[in-house]
């Protein structure tokens, strides 16, 4: 992505009270995350393939941050507890399914904990987004979330809604439906609450 396009995207997010920053590599992105989150800050994690690729959660945990990550839970009950605790952590970090160049963020979610945390959970939220998820319009972002992110996330979570086989969304009512929530973030009330770190690498689905 060229610098002029990056500036346009940064400005479009700024008009929505969202701070967007671009990084060339995973290493630079991790360094920024470790700078942003203070050592004493607790961190709720919205599990994602992007964060696994970054490996930043391990880095936060290893240096002493309190990390609330459902993937370390030992039971279904504890998963539920961690999801709720994440809503009141100091920070929340996760990926997103798509962003449009005019600064809108699209997410689909199975149980709703991730979108709830992003929208009205912790006071500080970081979204890490690979450049592969930046698309031109809101329609394209929704299309990406439903037809690319959802089936791949379903496979990862071992669910079997129709999109896994058909490779496209058919707006199913399957008991295996993974996209019970579709959210569009069009702006942010509190300045500096939401940061979008866009990485010039292919990350996640
Ligand atoms: S509505 Fe069903 S088919 Fe469409 S993306 Fe969600 S789970 Fe897949």
Boltz pocket constraint, residues with backbone or C-beta under 6 A from the ligand:
constraints:
  - pocket:
      binder: B
      contacts: [[A, 145], [A, 146], [A, 147], [A, 150], [A, 151], [A, 161], [A, 162], [A, 163], [A, 164], [A, 168], [A, 169], [A, 170], [A, 171], [A, 172], [A, 173], [A, 174], [A, 176], [A, 177], [A, 178], [A, 179]]
      max_distance: 6.0
